[in-house]
């Protein structure tokens, strides 16, 4: 597993995974695990998406932060759809 930037996994791929999943929200570890990366990698990707307005997050207490796709993220997916 690597923790640095990985151009092989795009922001769009992460967002697509999130919206296609039945789960409403995700942790950085879940995102890292899905793409065979570390929790730190997942955290970096989710922070980047949050700063772009594509995901929002909430810390319900403890060490976990939950992330979900915003309307802006759904719009981005719609605008960048191939085909």
VEXMAR-756690 format. One record per residue (C-alpha): residue number from 1; x, y, z; residue in one letter. Coordinates in Angstrom, 2 decimals, padded with zeros to 5 digits. Layout:
+-----+---------+---------+---------+--------+
! num !    east !   north !      up ! residu !
+-----+---------+---------+---------+--------+
! NUM !       X !       Y !       Z !      A !
...
+-----+---------+---------+---------+--------+
//
This chain:
+-----+---------+---------+---------+--------+
! num !    east !   north !      up ! residu !
+-----+---------+---------+---------+--------+
!   1 !  000.00 !  000.00 !  000.00 !      X !
!   2 !  001.21 !  003.48 ! -000.78 !      X !
!   3 !  000.27 !  006.70 !  000.94 !      X !
!   4 !  001.38 !  009.27 ! -001.61 !      X !
!   5 ! -000.59 !  010.77 ! -004.46 !      X !
!   6 ! -001.75 !  008.14 ! -006.92 !      X !
!   7 ! -002.74 !  009.40 ! -010.35 !      X !
!   8 ! -004.10 !  005.92 ! -011.09 !      X !
!   9 ! -007.09 !  006.66 ! -008.80 !      X !
!  10 ! -008.99 !  009.78 ! -009.79 !      X !
!  11 ! -011.24 !  011.93 ! -007.67 !      X !
!  12 ! -014.05 !  010.92 ! -010.01 !      X !
!  13 ! -013.45 !  007.22 ! -009.26 !      X !
!  14 ! -013.64 !  007.85 ! -005.52 !      X !
!  15 ! -016.84 !  009.89 ! -005.86 !      X !
!  16 ! -018.36 !  007.27 ! -008.15 !      X !
!  17 ! -017.63 !  004.55 ! -005.61 !      X !
!  18 ! -019.23 !  006.64 ! -002.87 !      X !
!  19 ! -022.46 !  007.40 ! -004.76 !      X !
!  20 ! -022.86 !  003.86 ! -006.08 !      X !
!  21 ! -022.49 !  002.29 ! -002.63 !      X !
!  22 ! -025.56 !  001.66 ! -000.47 !      X !
!  23 ! -023.67 !  003.24 !  002.46 !      X !
!  24 ! -024.52 !  006.91 !  003.06 !      X !
!  25 ! -021.12 !  007.92 !  004.48 !      X !
!  26 ! -017.55 !  006.66 !  004.66 !      X !
!  27 ! -014.42 !  006.87 !  006.78 !      X !
!  28 ! -010.94 !  007.47 !  005.38 !      X !
!  29 ! -010.09 !  003.86 !  006.21 !      X !
!  30 ! -013.00 !  002.56 !  004.15 !      X !
!  31 ! -011.91 !  004.65 !  001.16 !      X !
!  32 ! -008.31 !  003.52 !  001.57 !      X !
!  33 ! -009.36 ! -000.12 !  001.85 !      X !
!  34 ! -011.58 !  000.08 ! -001.25 !      X !
!  35 ! -008.66 !  001.26 ! -003.39 !      X !
!  36 ! -006.04 ! -000.95 ! -001.68 !      X !
!  37 ! -004.38 !  002.06 ! -000.04 !      X !
!  38 ! -003.77 !  003.27 !  003.49 !      X !
!  39 ! -006.10 !  005.19 !  005.78 !      X !
!  40 ! -003.78 !  008.19 !  005.37 !      X !
!  41 ! -004.18 !  008.03 !  001.60 !      X !
!  42 ! -007.96 !  007.91 !  002.02 !      X !
!  43 ! -007.80 !  010.89 !  004.37 !      X !
!  44 ! -005.74 !  012.93 !  001.89 !      X !
!  45 ! -008.13 !  012.15 ! -000.95 !      X !
!  46 ! -011.21 !  012.97 !  001.10 !      X !
!  47 ! -009.69 !  016.26 !  002.31 !      X !
!  48 ! -008.94 !  017.20 ! -001.29 !      X !
!  49 ! -012.53 !  016.37 ! -002.29 !      X !
!  50 ! -013.88 !  018.33 !  000.67 !      X !
!  51 ! -011.82 !  021.41 ! -000.19 !      X !
!  52 ! -013.27 !  021.20 ! -003.72 !      X !
!  53 ! -016.79 !  021.07 ! -002.28 !      X !
!  54 ! -017.46 !  017.54 ! -003.56 !      X !
!  55 ! -017.81 !  015.91 ! -000.13 !      X !
!  56 ! -018.76 !  017.10 !  003.35 !      X !
!  57 ! -017.77 !  015.58 !  006.65 !      X !
!  58 ! -018.77 !  015.33 !  010.27 !      X !
!  59 ! -016.90 !  014.15 !  013.35 !      X !
!  60 ! -019.49 !  012.44 !  015.55 !      X !
!  61 ! -016.97 !  012.10 !  018.37 !      X !
!  62 ! -013.99 !  009.89 !  018.90 !      X !
!  63 ! -011.41 !  009.45 !  016.18 !      X !
!  64 ! -013.72 !  008.82 !  013.23 !      X !
!  65 ! -014.82 !  011.37 !  010.67 !      X !
!  66 ! -017.59 !  010.50 !  008.24 !      X !
!  67 ! -017.66 !  011.80 !  004.65 !      X !
!  68 ! -020.51 !  011.90 !  002.14 !      X !
!  69 ! -020.94 !  013.21 ! -001.39 !      X !
!  70 ! -022.49 !  016.69 ! -001.69 !      X !
!  71 ! -024.78 !  017.97 ! -004.42 !      X !
!  72 ! -021.67 !  019.64 ! -005.84 !      X !
!  73 ! -019.97 !  016.26 ! -006.02 !      X !
!  74 ! -022.98 !  014.73 ! -007.77 !      X !
!  75 ! -023.01 !  017.63 ! -010.21 !      X !
!  76 ! -019.29 !  017.09 ! -010.92 !      X !
!  77 ! -019.97 !  013.43 ! -011.69 !      X !
!  78 ! -022.82 !  014.40 ! -013.99 !      X !
!  79 ! -020.70 !  016.97 ! -015.84 !      X !
!  80 ! -017.75 !  014.60 ! -016.28 !      X !
!  81 ! -019.75 !  011.54 ! -017.33 !      X !
!  82 ! -018.23 !  009.83 ! -020.34 !      X !
!  83 ! -020.36 !  008.79 ! -023.25 !      X !
+-----+---------+---------+---------+--------+
//
